[in-house]
Amino acid sequence: MRLPYQRLVKRGVEFRQETVLSIDPQSRRVGTDKAAYDADFLVVALGADYDLTATPGFVEGGFEYYSIDGAERLRDELPRFRGGKVLLAVLSIPFKCPPAPYEGILLLHDYLVGRGIRDATQLHVVTPQPAPIPVSPEASQAVERTMAARNIEYTTRRRVYGIDPAGKVAHFKDHDEPYDLFIGIPVHRVPGVLVKAGLTENGWVKVDPLTLATPFPGVYALGDCAETGIPKAGVFAESAARAVADEIAASIRGGRPRPYDGTGLCFVEMGDGQVGRVDVHFRADGRPTAPMLGPGAEYAAEKAQFGAIRRARWFDL
């Protein structure tokens, strides 16, 4: 889905579509391909990039659906698939949207059933993680049960280190595994401009997890580029943006803003028109909580409404 920026007109907001080329966090100066800007407060939200070259053979012989180009390429490939083994692998952590690999394989199951070739296809999901949604044992168990009921093989705590497109073999640490179609969740990287700016530590932008402030005064970071100890997902970027707005307002007007609490909800596609809802509170008293509701068709409708509300609020669509 593409959302046009042309209608992004909000009171008090000046929108400019430019490419960020440099950031000086000391002076809060940003250089783009068209201009330079000096800020009193700077909020960095450049997301995460995909590094397909980090996995040998992936560019030449793998597929992914995290980018628009990748999703379109996989869309065009699937009708040519006639059966065999599909290997879907999470190639590194962290990655955006923890349920996405499992949503993908369950929707692929439905697609293959519809084409009448599911019985001729073996589906296998591989991940370095211990569970589909580690923060929610309830949701993880629901996903695992659903995959098992559909005869989808599931392997945890393993990683694919590369593939051989000519031989159609995936390389694990201690063995090789053949495939007919390889789908990967690509390695994620922080944008290079943030590395050059000196904002990163251990691969991501360093922030205070409660305020989202960087070590540089007046500079904040949120979303997928920041390391907060919370998964990378749009819903958490949304709640982080509210927290940063409160921090900036408090620094101007005074007062004590509430710390970022890591709350959000996640809709999980379970296949066959069923959707689950996970309400996450990462900083609940004692430990994170993430109960699951559903799955059911009613949450599919709620998911559609959730997206529609935000398209209307942000893009007037």
GILIN-V519227 format. One record per pair of residues at least 4 apart in sequence whose ideal C-beta (glycine too) atoms are under 8 Angstrom apart, sorted by the first residue. I is the first residue (numbers start at 1). J is the second residue. D is the distance in Angstrom with one decimal. If there is no record, write none. Layout:
BEGIN
{{I	J	D} {I	J	D}}
END
This chain:
BEGIN
{{2	68	7.3} {3	311	6.6} {3	315	5.1} {3	317	6.7} {4	315	7.4} {5	15	6.7} {5	17	5.8} {7	315	5.8} {7	316	4.9} {7	317	7.0} {8	13	7.8} {8	15	5.0} {8	314	7.3} {8	315	6.1} {8	316	7.9} {9	13	7.8} {9	15	7.6} {9	316	7.5} {10	15	7.9} {16	32	7.8} {16	34	7.6} {16	35	7.7} {18	32	3.9} {18	33	5.7} {18	34	4.8} {18	35	6.9} {19	32	5.9} {19	33	4.5} {20	30	6.2} {20	31	7.5} {20	32	5.6} {20	46	6.6} {20	193	5.6} {21	31	5.0} {21	32	5.9} {21	33	6.1} {21	193	6.7} {22	30	7.2} {22	31	4.0} {22	193	6.6} {22	196	7.1} {22	197	7.2} {23	29	7.5} {23	30	5.4} {23	31	7.6} {23	42	7.6} {23	44	7.1} {23	193	6.2} {23	194	7.0} {23	196	8.0} {23	197	4.1} {23	199	7.1} {24	28	7.2} {24	29	4.4} {24	30	7.8} {24	197	7.0} {25	42	7.2} {25	197	5.7} {25	198	6.7} {25	199	5.9} {25	214	6.6} {25	216	3.9} {25	219	4.9} {26	216	6.4} {27	38	7.1} {28	38	6.6} {28	39	4.5} {28	40	7.2} {28	41	7.5} {28	42	4.5} {28	216	7.7} {28	218	5.7} {28	219	6.2} {29	36	6.5} {29	37	7.0} {29	38	5.3} {29	39	7.6} {30	36	6.9} {30	37	4.7} {30	39	6.9} {30	42	6.9} {31	35	8.0} {31	36	4.9} {31	37	8.0} {32	36	7.3} {32	37	7.5} {39	218	7.5} {40	218	6.5} {41	218	5.1} {41	219	7.8} {41	220	7.3} {41	248	5.1} {41	251	7.8} {42	218	6.3} {42	219	4.7} {42	220	7.2} {43	219	7.9} {43	220	4.8} {43	221	7.3} {43	222	6.7} {43	241	8.0} {43	244	5.7} {43	248	7.9} {44	194	6.7} {44	199	6.8} {44	205	6.3} {44	214	7.6} {44	219	6.9} {44	220	7.0} {44	221	4.2} {44	222	7.6} {44	225	6.4} {44	226	7.6} {45	221	7.1} {45	222	5.3} {45	223	4.5} {45	225	6.9} {45	237	7.0} {45	241	7.6} {46	190	8.0} {46	191	4.7} {46	193	7.1} {46	194	6.3} {46	223	7.8} {46	225	5.1} {47	191	7.2} {47	223	5.9} {47	224	4.6} {47	225	5.9} {48	96	6.6} {48	188	4.4} {48	189	6.6} {48	190	6.4} {48	191	7.6} {48	224	4.0} {48	225	6.1} {48	232	6.4} {49	188	7.1} {49	189	5.0} {49	190	7.3} {49	191	5.4} {49	192	7.8} {50	64	7.4} {50	66	6.0} {50	67	6.1} {50	186	4.3} {50	187	7.2} {50	188	6.4} {50	189	7.5} {51	186	6.6} {51	187	4.5} {51	188	7.2} {51	189	4.6} {52	58	5.2} {52	59	5.0} {52	62	7.6} {52	64	7.2} {52	186	5.3} {52	187	7.6} {53	58	7.6} {53	59	6.0} {54	58	7.9} {54	91	7.5} {54	92	7.2} {54	186	7.7} {54	187	4.0} {54	189	7.7} {55	62	7.2} {55	91	5.1} {55	160	7.2} {55	161	7.3} {55	162	5.8} {55	163	7.2} {55	184	6.4} {55	186	7.3} {55	187	6.3} {56	161	7.6} {56	162	3.6} {56	163	7.2} {56	171	7.9} {57	61	5.5} {57	62	6.9} {57	162	5.2} {57	163	4.0} {57	164	5.8} {57	165	5.3} {58	62	4.0} {58	64	8.0} {58	91	7.4} {58	162	7.5} {58	163	6.2} {58	182	7.9} {58	184	5.7} {58	186	7.2} {60	165	4.7} {61	163	5.8} {61	164	7.7} {61	165	2.4} {61	166	7.7} {61	168	7.5} {61	182	6.5} {62	163	6.0} {62	165	7.6} {62	182	4.8} {62	183	7.1} {62	184	5.0} {63	70	6.8} {63	73	6.3} {63	74	4.4} {63	77	6.1} {63	181	7.0} {63	182	6.7} {63	183	5.0} {63	184	7.4} {64	70	4.1} {64	71	7.9} {64	74	7.1} {64	183	6.6} {64	184	5.5} {64	185	6.9} {64	186	5.2} {65	70	5.7} {65	71	4.3} {65	74	5.2} {65	104	6.3} {65	183	7.2} {66	70	6.1} {66	71	7.6} {66	96	6.8} {66	100	7.6} {66	185	6.7} {66	186	6.0} {67	71	6.8} {68	72	6.4} {69	73	6.2} {70	74	6.3} {70	186	8.0} {71	75	6.2} {72	76	6.5} {73	77	6.4} {74	78	6.4} {74	183	6.9} {76	80	7.9} {77	81	6.7} {77	181	7.4} {78	108	7.9} {78	111	6.7} {81	86	7.8} {81	117	7.7} {81	121	8.0} {81	180	7.4} {81	181	5.7} {82	117	6.7} {82	120	7.6} {83	117	4.8} {83	120	3.3} {83	121	5.1} {83	180	7.7} {84	120	7.5} {84	121	6.5} {84	122	7.3} {84	179	7.8} {84	180	3.1} {84	181	7.0} {85	121	7.4} {85	122	4.5} {85	124	6.8} {85	178	6.5} {85	179	5.0} {85	180	5.0} {85	181	7.5} {86	105	7.9} {86	108	6.8} {86	121	6.2} {86	122	7.1} {86	123	5.2} {86	124	7.0} {86	179	7.0} {86	180	6.9} {86	181	4.7} {86	182	8.0} {86	183	6.7} {87	124	5.2} {87	126	6.8} {87	160	7.7} {87	170	5.7} {87	177	6.6} {87	179	4.0} {87	181	7.4} {87	182	5.3} {87	183	7.2} {88	101	6.1} {88	104	6.4} {88	105	5.3} {88	108	7.8} {88	123	7.4} {88	124	7.1} {88	125	5.0} {88	126	7.3} {88	183	4.5} {88	184	7.5} {88	185	7.8} {89	125	7.6} {89	126	4.4} {89	127	7.4} {89	159	7.6} {89	160	4.2} {89	170	6.9} {89	182	7.3} {89	183	7.5} {89	184	5.3} {89	185	7.1} {90	95	6.4} {90	101	5.5} {90	126	6.9} {90	127	4.1} {90	128	6.2} {90	129	6.9} {90	159	7.8} {90	184	7.8} {90	185	4.5} {91	159	7.2} {91	160	6.2} {91	184	4.9} {91	185	5.9} {91	186	6.0} {91	187	5.3} {92	128	7.3} {92	159	7.6} {92	186	7.9} {92	187	4.2} {92	188	6.8} {93	128	5.6} {93	129	6.2} {94	188	6.4} {94	231	6.9} {94	232	5.5} {95	100	7.8} {95	185	5.2} {95	186	7.8} {95	188	5.3} {95	232	6.9} {96	100	6.9} {96	188	6.8} {96	224	6.1} {96	232	4.7} {96	233	6.4} {97	231	7.7} {97	232	7.3} {97	233	5.1} {97	234	7.9} {97	266	7.9} {98	129	7.7} {98	132	7.0} {98	133	5.2} {98	134	7.3} {98	231	5.3} {98	233	7.4} {98	266	7.9} {99	103	5.4} {99	132	6.5} {99	133	5.9} {99	139	7.7} {99	143	7.1} {99	266	6.4} {99	268	4.6} {99	269	7.6} {100	104	6.1} {100	185	7.0} {101	105	6.6} {101	125	6.2} {101	127	6.6} {101	132	7.7} {101	185	5.4} {102	106	6.3} {102	125	6.8} {102	132	5.0} {102	143	4.9} {102	147	6.9} {102	268	7.6} {103	107	6.1} {103	268	6.4} {103	269	4.0} {103	270	7.9} {104	108	6.2} {104	183	7.1} {105	109	6.5} {105	123	5.8} {105	125	5.2} {105	147	7.0} {105	152	5.8} {106	110	6.9} {106	146	6.4} {106	147	7.0} {106	150	7.1} {106	152	7.7} {106	269	6.5} {106	270	6.0} {106	271	3.7} {107	111	6.5} {107	269	6.1} {107	271	6.1} {108	112	6.3} {108	123	7.0} {109	113	6.4} {109	118	6.5} {109	123	6.4} {109	150	5.0} {109	152	6.5} {109	271	6.0} {110	114	6.4} {110	271	5.1} {110	272	6.3} {111	115	6.6} {112	117	5.4} {112	118	4.1} {112	121	5.3} {113	118	4.5} {117	121	5.8} {122	153	7.1} {123	150	7.7} {123	151	7.5} {123	152	4.5} {123	153	6.7} {124	152	7.4} {124	153	4.2} {124	154	7.7} {124	155	7.0} {124	177	7.8} {125	147	7.0} {125	152	6.4} {125	153	7.1} {125	154	5.1} {125	155	7.1} {126	155	4.7} {126	158	5.3} {126	159	7.4} {126	160	6.1} {127	132	7.7} {127	155	7.3} {127	156	5.8} {127	157	7.8} {127	158	7.4} {128	156	8.0} {128	157	6.4} {128	158	6.9} {128	159	4.7} {129	134	6.1} {129	156	6.4} {129	157	7.5} {130	134	6.2} {130	156	5.5} {130	157	6.1} {131	137	7.2} {131	140	4.0} {131	144	7.8} {131	156	6.9} {132	139	7.3} {132	140	4.8} {132	143	4.3} {132	144	6.6} {133	139	4.5} {133	140	5.0} {133	143	6.8} {133	266	7.7} {133	268	7.6} {133	278	6.7} {133	290	7.2} {134	140	7.1} {135	231	7.4} {135	280	6.2} {135	282	7.0} {135	288	5.2} {135	290	4.7} {136	140	6.0} {136	278	5.3} {136	280	7.2} {136	290	3.5} {136	291	7.4} {136	292	6.1} {137	141	6.1} {138	142	6.6} {138	290	7.3} {138	291	6.1} {138	292	4.5} {139	143	6.4} {139	268	6.4} {139	276	6.4} {139	278	4.8} {139	290	6.6} {139	292	4.2} {140	144	6.2} {141	145	6.2} {142	146	6.4} {142	268	8.0} {142	270	7.3} {142	276	6.2} {142	292	6.0} {142	295	7.0} {143	147	6.4} {143	268	7.0} {143	270	7.3} {144	148	6.3} {144	154	6.5} {145	149	6.3} {146	150	6.6} {146	270	5.4} {146	271	6.7} {146	295	8.0} {147	152	4.0} {147	154	5.4} {148	152	7.2} {148	154	7.5} {150	271	7.2} {158	172	6.2} {158	173	7.8} {159	172	7.2} {159	173	7.1} {160	170	4.8} {160	171	6.7} {160	172	6.2} {160	184	7.2} {161	171	5.2} {161	172	6.8} {161	173	6.6} {162	170	7.7} {162	171	4.7} {163	168	7.9} {163	169	6.8} {163	170	4.9} {163	171	6.7} {163	179	7.7} {163	182	5.5} {164	168	7.0} {164	169	4.6} {164	170	7.9} {164	171	7.1} {167	178	8.0} {168	178	6.0} {168	179	5.6} {168	180	6.4} {168	182	7.6} {169	176	4.8} {169	177	6.9} {169	178	5.5} {169	179	7.3} {170	176	6.7} {170	177	4.9} {170	178	7.8} {170	179	5.8} {170	182	6.3} {171	176	5.7} {172	176	6.9} {172	177	6.5} {188	224	7.4} {188	232	7.3} {189	203	7.5} {190	194	5.2} {190	195	6.4} {190	200	5.6} {190	203	6.2} {190	204	5.3} {190	205	6.6} {190	225	5.3} {191	195	7.8} {191	225	6.6} {192	196	6.3} {193	197	6.3} {194	199	4.8} {194	200	5.7} {194	205	5.8} {194	225	6.0} {195	199	7.7} {195	200	5.2} {199	205	4.8} {199	206	7.1} {199	214	6.1} {199	216	7.7} {199	219	7.8} {199	221	6.9} {200	204	6.0} {200	205	5.6} {200	206	6.9} {201	205	7.9} {201	206	4.1} {201	227	7.6} {202	206	7.9} {202	227	7.1} {203	227	7.7} {204	225	6.5} {204	226	6.4} {204	227	3.8} {205	214	6.5} {205	221	4.1} {205	225	5.1} {205	226	4.7} {205	227	6.5} {206	214	6.3} {206	215	6.6} {206	227	6.4} {207	211	7.6} {207	212	4.9} {207	213	6.3} {207	214	5.6} {207	220	7.1} {207	221	5.1} {207	222	7.8} {207	226	4.9} {207	227	6.8} {207	228	6.2} {208	212	6.6} {208	213	4.9} {208	214	8.0} {209	228	4.9} {209	229	5.5} {209	230	7.8} {209	260	6.9} {210	259	3.8} {210	260	5.6} {211	220	7.7} {211	243	7.4} {211	247	5.5} {211	259	6.7} {211	260	6.8} {212	220	5.0} {212	221	6.4} {212	222	5.3} {212	226	6.6} {212	228	7.0} {212	240	5.8} {212	243	6.0} {212	244	5.2} {212	247	7.1} {212	260	5.8} {213	219	7.3} {213	220	5.5} {213	247	6.9} {214	219	4.6} {214	220	6.5} {214	221	5.6} {220	244	4.8} {220	247	6.9} {220	248	7.6} {221	225	6.0} {221	226	4.1} {222	226	5.5} {222	237	5.9} {222	240	3.9} {222	241	5.8} {222	243	7.8} {222	244	5.6} {223	232	7.7} {223	236	8.0} {223	237	3.8} {223	240	6.7} {223	241	7.9} {224	232	4.3} {224	237	7.0} {226	240	7.5} {228	236	7.8} {228	240	7.1} {228	260	7.4} {228	262	7.3} {229	262	7.9} {229	282	7.5} {230	236	5.3} {230	262	4.7} {230	282	5.2} {231	236	6.7} {232	236	7.4} {233	237	7.3} {233	264	6.9} {233	266	6.7} {234	238	6.4} {235	239	6.9} {235	264	3.7} {235	265	6.2} {235	266	6.4} {236	240	6.0} {236	262	6.8} {236	264	5.0} {237	241	6.3} {238	242	7.1} {238	264	7.2} {238	310	8.0} {239	243	6.6} {239	260	7.3} {239	261	7.5} {239	262	7.3} {239	263	5.6} {239	264	5.5} {240	244	6.3} {240	260	6.0} {241	245	6.3} {242	246	6.5} {243	247	6.5} {243	257	7.3} {243	258	7.5} {243	259	7.4} {243	260	3.9} {243	261	7.8} {244	248	6.4} {245	249	6.2} {246	250	6.1} {246	257	3.8} {246	258	6.7} {247	251	6.5} {247	257	5.4} {248	252	6.7} {249	253	5.8} {249	255	7.8} {249	257	7.3} {250	254	6.7} {250	255	4.6} {250	256	6.6} {250	257	4.4} {259	283	7.7} {260	283	7.9} {261	281	6.8} {261	282	7.4} {261	283	4.8} {262	280	7.4} {262	281	6.9} {262	282	3.2} {262	283	4.9} {262	288	7.7} {263	280	6.6} {263	281	5.0} {263	282	7.3} {263	283	8.0} {264	280	5.4} {265	277	6.1} {265	278	6.6} {265	279	5.0} {265	280	6.7} {265	306	7.9} {266	277	7.4} {266	278	4.5} {266	280	6.4} {267	275	5.4} {267	276	7.2} {267	277	5.7} {267	278	7.9} {267	299	6.4} {267	302	7.4} {267	303	4.1} {267	306	6.9} {268	275	6.5} {268	276	4.3} {268	277	7.5} {268	278	6.4} {268	292	7.8} {268	295	7.3} {269	274	8.0} {269	275	5.8} {270	274	4.3} {270	275	6.3} {270	276	5.7} {270	294	7.8} {270	295	4.3} {273	297	5.7} {273	300	6.1} {274	294	7.0} {274	295	4.0} {274	296	6.2} {274	297	6.6} {274	299	7.9} {274	300	7.2} {275	294	6.4} {275	295	5.7} {275	296	7.2} {275	297	7.6} {275	299	4.1} {275	300	4.2} {275	302	7.7} {275	303	5.4} {276	292	5.4} {276	293	6.7} {276	294	4.3} {276	295	4.0} {276	296	7.9} {276	299	6.2} {277	292	6.9} {277	293	4.5} {277	294	5.7} {277	299	4.8} {277	302	6.8} {277	303	7.8} {278	290	5.3} {278	291	7.3} {278	292	5.0} {278	293	7.8} {279	289	7.9} {279	290	6.9} {279	291	6.1} {279	293	7.4} {280	288	7.0} {280	289	7.4} {280	290	4.5} {281	288	6.5} {281	289	4.9} {281	290	7.4} {282	288	4.7} {283	288	7.4} {284	288	6.1} {284	289	4.6} {293	299	6.7} {294	298	7.3} {294	299	4.6} {295	299	6.5} {296	300	7.8} {297	301	6.9} {298	302	6.5} {299	303	6.2} {300	304	6.7} {301	305	6.5} {302	306	6.2} {303	307	6.8} {304	308	6.3} {305	309	6.3} {306	310	7.0} {307	311	6.2} {308	312	6.3} {309	313	6.1} {310	314	5.8} {311	315	5.3} {311	317	4.4} {312	316	6.6} {312	317	6.3}}
END
